[in-house]
Amino acid sequence: MHTGMLYAAVMLIGQKLREIREAKNMSQVEISEATGLVQPYVSRVENGHTVPGVETLEKWASALKVPLYQILYDGEEPPKPLKLSGNNNRELWGNSGRHSHDLKRLRQYLSRMKEEERELLMSLAGRMASRSRRNSSESEES
């Protein structure tokens, strides 16, 4: 996800949490007490300076007495779940386990590179993936 889009998403979640809290006439201290989070953290999330995890958002939703989807989505009804076909397994790669650790390391490396270096690495990865697909399709034909 583009850095600007990620920043915007974090800001929107923080704004939504603040709007719901204020609509329920709750203070940040009350949210802190209900969730077990420290008040400065609550403030940092609401101001878009910190990205809360899913477990934290679940605690927050519980404290606000709203379903989690109302924090993440606009609208009165939850969004329809995505239907994943067998072809989407590639999209799920890296969501858990060892591959998740690999992606975390890769993100750390990428964050230290210049833009040109990242583009070169992405080009190389694309070529390697194409070669891998070719090799696997050739071995299936044999």
Order of alpha helices (4+ residues) and beta strands (2+ residues): alpha-alpha-alpha-alpha-alpha-alpha-alpha-alpha
